[in-house]
Amino acid sequence: MATTPLAHSPQPDHPVYVIGGGPGGLAVAAALRERGVRAVVLEKSDAVGASWRAHYDRLRLHTTRRLSALPGLKIPRSFGRWVARADVVRYLEKYAEKHELEIVTGVEVFRVERSEADWVLHATGGRRLVGSAVVVATGFNHTPRLPEWPGRDTYEGELSHARTYRNPEPYAGKDVLVVGIGNTGAEIAADLADGGAKRVRLAVRTVPHIVKRTTAGWPAQRTGILVRRLPRALVDRMGAAMARVGTPDLSAYGLPRPDTGLATRMREGAVPVQDVGLIAAVRAGKVEIVGAVEAFEGGEVILADGTRITPDTVIAATGYRRALEPLVGHLDVLDDRGRPVVHGARCPREAPGLYFSGFTNPISGMLRELAIDAERIARRIARSGAHGRKGRGRRT
Ligand SMILES: Cc1cc2nc3c(=O)[nH]c(=O)nc-3n(C[C@H](O)[C@H](O)[C@H](O)COP(=O)(O)OP(=O)(O)OC[C@H]3O[C@@H](n4cnc5c(N)ncnc54)[C@H](O)[C@@H]3O)c2cc1C
C-alpha cells in the first residue's frame, strides 16, 4: 500500500500517543522526547516491559547485548553478552527512568479512530484521548495462539499455552508433550529435560533450521545482519552450507535437515531456532521428536502418523497473534495475516499519522529493528509537525 506521511497535518497541542510500554513503545517515546516531541505511553499492565516480566525464567536474549540496546542507553556490560530475562526488565525500567518518559500504566487502548487531523483513542475507564499521531507498539507476540485442533475443547488432559510456562518445577516427574519447535518450544523442551520431567516429547510439524547462537565466538545475529539484504537464493545456499558445517545431522532422531532454505522460510514467517540446549537434549534422548499433533480424543493426543499418546500434560508453543483487529482493523491498515501494511516511518495511505513498530520478525534481531524504527518514526513525526508540548517526565 502506498504511503503519504507528509500529508498529515497534526494539531500541535496534542501529544503523540504510544500504545504499549514494551521495548518498541519505550524506544519510540524516548526518540520523540529527544526531538522535543511530547509522547505519552499508554500501557495496559501495571509496569513497563510486561512481556518480559511474564517470559519463562531461564530465557536470555539470543541477540547480543550490544545489538539489543535501544536508542540512548547502552545495556550495562555487567549484564553479560546474553542478557537474562530479569535483566532485560531492569534495563527497560532504567530506560524509562533515564529518558524521563511519560508513561500511564493500567490503561488499555481498545480502539483508535481518525478525527479530522487528529486521532482519538478509546481506552480504559471510558477515556477518550486525542493525539496528534499514534504509534502502535502492542507487540508481535500479543495473544497466545492455540490451534483449533479437533477435540481440543473436550480434551480430558492438561493443556496450556507456553505463555504460562515459567520453569520446570511443576513438571518434575511428569510426562510432557511440548507442541511446536519454534525458539520457545525448543527451549521449553530442553528446560523440562534438564529440570526433572520424566519424559519430554516435542511434536514437530515442519522441521526448522537450527542455528548455533555463536560459531567460534561470532554470533548468528551478526551473520543475520550481514546477509539480510542479499538475494534469498544466495542466503538459502549459504545457510545450507553453514548448517552442514556447524549443526549436527539429527535425522536419526527425527529432525532431518529442512528442504526449504533459511531465507525462504524467513519470508514465510518462520525464524530459525537458536540452539540453547535442544541439540544436546535430543542427542541424549532426553527430548524425543514426535509427529505433529492432529487432534485430541478423550484423554489421548493423536499425532500425524496416527499414534495415540497420553502425556500428563501438553504445552502448546504454537505462537501468538498480533490481535490488532479490534484496535485498528476498521482503518483498513492490516493485511490478510493481520499485520500492518507498513512499519517504521511509513504510514498507511488511509491513515496519515498512524505508525506501527514491532510487527516484523527480522533475522537481524527484533530489538535492533525496534531501535532503528524508533528513530525513523520519531524523525518523521518531528518533521511532520506533531509537536505536542513536551512535559517533564512523569510515570504513574
Ligand atoms: C520468548 C521471546 C524471546 C525473545 N528474544 C528476543 C531476543 O533475544 N532478541 C530480540 O531482538 N528479540 C527477541 N524477542 C522479540 C522481541 O524483541 C520481543 O518480543 C520484544 O518484547 C518486542 O517488543 P514490543 O515492544 O514490540 O512488544 P512487547 O514487549 O510485547 O510490548 C507490548 C506492550 O504493549 C502492551 N499492550 C498491548 N496491547 C495494549 C493495548 N491495547 N493498550 C495498552 N497497552 C497494550 C503490553 O502490555 C506490552 O507491555 C523475543 C520474543 C519472545 C516472545
The ligand as an SDF file (V2000), in Angstrom:
LIG
                    3D

 53 58  0  0  0  0  0  0  0  0999 V2000
   10.3840  -15.5810   24.2250 C   0  0  0  0  0  0  0  0  0  0  0  0
   10.8700  -14.4320   23.3880 C   0  0  0  0  0  0  0  0  0  0  0  0
   12.2270  -14.1630   23.3030 C   0  0  0  0  0  0  0  0  0  0  0  0
   12.6910  -13.1020   22.5300 C   0  0  0  0  0  0  0  0  0  0  0  0
   14.0250  -12.8750   22.4640 N   0  0  0  0  0  0  0  0  0  0  0  0
   14.4840  -11.8840   21.6840 C   0  0  0  0  0  0  0  0  0  0  0  0
   15.8940  -11.6320   21.5760 C   0  0  0  0  0  0  0  0  0  0  0  0
   16.6980  -12.3450   22.1410 O   0  0  0  0  0  0  0  0  0  0  0  0
   16.2930  -10.6150   20.7980 N   0  0  0  0  0  0  0  0  0  0  0  0
   15.4350   -9.8160   20.1110 C   0  0  0  0  0  0  0  0  0  0  0  0
   15.8730   -8.8940   19.4210 O   0  0  0  0  0  0  0  0  0  0  0  0
   14.1140  -10.0380   20.1840 N   0  0  0  0  0  0  0  0  0  0  0  0
   13.6200  -11.0340   20.9580 C   0  0  0  0  0  0  0  0  0  0  0  0
   12.2730  -11.2590   21.0250 N   0  0  0  0  0  0  0  0  0  0  0  0
   11.3840  -10.4690   20.1750 C   0  0  0  0  0  0  0  0  0  0  0  0
   11.0840   -9.0460   20.6740 C   0  0  0  0  0  0  0  0  0  0  0  0
   12.2550   -8.3230   20.8400 O   0  0  0  0  0  0  0  0  0  0  0  0
   10.3120   -9.0140   21.9690 C   0  0  0  0  0  0  0  0  0  0  0  0
    9.1050   -9.7110   21.8120 O   0  0  0  0  0  0  0  0  0  0  0  0
   10.0090   -7.5780   22.4080 C   0  0  0  0  0  0  0  0  0  0  0  0
    9.4700   -7.6010   23.6980 O   0  0  0  0  0  0  0  0  0  0  0  0
    9.0690   -6.8530   21.4690 C   0  0  0  0  0  0  0  0  0  0  0  0
    8.8190   -5.5780   21.9800 O   0  0  0  0  0  0  0  0  0  0  0  0
    7.4550   -4.8050   21.6920 P   0  0  0  0  0  0  0  0  0  0  0  0
    7.5230   -3.5360   22.4530 O   0  0  0  0  0  0  0  0  0  0  0  0
    7.1940   -4.7410   20.2500 O   0  0  0  0  0  0  0  0  0  0  0  0
    6.3240   -5.7590   22.2970 O   0  0  0  0  0  0  0  0  0  0  0  0
    6.0800   -6.1980   23.7890 P   0  0  0  0  0  0  0  0  0  0  0  0
    7.3230   -6.3400   24.5480 O   0  0  0  0  0  0  0  0  0  0  0  0
    5.1680   -7.3690   23.7270 O   0  0  0  0  0  0  0  0  0  0  0  0
    5.3070   -4.9450   24.4300 O   0  0  0  0  0  0  0  0  0  0  0  0
    3.9880   -4.6250   24.0720 C   0  0  0  0  0  0  0  0  0  0  0  0
    3.3770   -3.8810   25.2700 C   0  0  0  0  0  0  0  0  0  0  0  0
    2.1150   -3.3820   24.8690 O   0  0  0  0  0  0  0  0  0  0  0  0
    1.1810   -3.5580   25.9320 C   0  0  0  0  0  0  0  0  0  0  0  0
   -0.1160   -3.5700   25.2860 N   0  0  0  0  0  0  0  0  0  0  0  0
   -0.6090   -4.4920   24.4190 C   0  0  0  0  0  0  0  0  0  0  0  0
   -1.8190   -4.1360   23.9640 N   0  0  0  0  0  0  0  0  0  0  0  0
   -2.1060   -2.9420   24.5550 C   0  0  0  0  0  0  0  0  0  0  0  0
   -3.2140   -2.0510   24.4550 C   0  0  0  0  0  0  0  0  0  0  0  0
   -4.2540   -2.3120   23.6500 N   0  0  0  0  0  0  0  0  0  0  0  0
   -3.2030   -0.9140   25.2010 N   0  0  0  0  0  0  0  0  0  0  0  0
   -2.1310   -0.6390   26.0190 C   0  0  0  0  0  0  0  0  0  0  0  0
   -1.0510   -1.4500   26.1380 N   0  0  0  0  0  0  0  0  0  0  0  0
   -1.0410   -2.5700   25.4040 C   0  0  0  0  0  0  0  0  0  0  0  0
    1.5960   -4.8770   26.5490 C   0  0  0  0  0  0  0  0  0  0  0  0
    1.1430   -5.0000   27.8820 O   0  0  0  0  0  0  0  0  0  0  0  0
    3.1200   -4.8000   26.4550 C   0  0  0  0  0  0  0  0  0  0  0  0
    3.6940   -4.2060   27.6030 O   0  0  0  0  0  0  0  0  0  0  0  0
   11.7760  -12.2970   21.8080 C   0  0  0  0  0  0  0  0  0  0  0  0
   10.4230  -12.5660   21.9080 C   0  0  0  0  0  0  0  0  0  0  0  0
    9.9620  -13.6200   22.6810 C   0  0  0  0  0  0  0  0  0  0  0  0
    8.4680  -13.8860   22.7520 C   0  0  0  0  0  0  0  0  0  0  0  0
  1  2  1  0
  2  3  1  0
  2 52  2  0
  3  4  2  0
  4  5  1  0
  4 50  1  0
  5  6  2  0
  6  7  1  0
  6 13  1  0
  7  8  2  0
  7  9  1  0
  9 10  1  0
 10 11  2  0
 10 12  1  0
 12 13  2  0
 13 14  1  0
 14 15  1  0
 14 50  1  0
 15 16  1  0
 16 17  1  0
 16 18  1  0
 18 19  1  0
 18 20  1  0
 20 21  1  0
 20 22  1  0
 22 23  1  0
 23 24  1  0
 24 25  2  0
 24 26  1  0
 24 27  1  0
 27 28  1  0
 28 29  2  0
 28 30  1  0
 28 31  1  0
 31 32  1  0
 32 33  1  0
 33 34  1  0
 33 48  1  0
 34 35  1  0
 35 36  1  0
 35 46  1  0
 36 37  1  0
 36 45  1  0
 37 38  2  0
 38 39  1  0
 39 40  1  0
 39 45  2  0
 40 41  1  0
 40 42  2  0
 42 43  1  0
 43 44  2  0
 44 45  1  0
 46 47  1  0
 46 48  1  0
 48 49  1  0
 50 51  2  0
 51 52  1  0
 52 53  1  0
M  END
$$$$
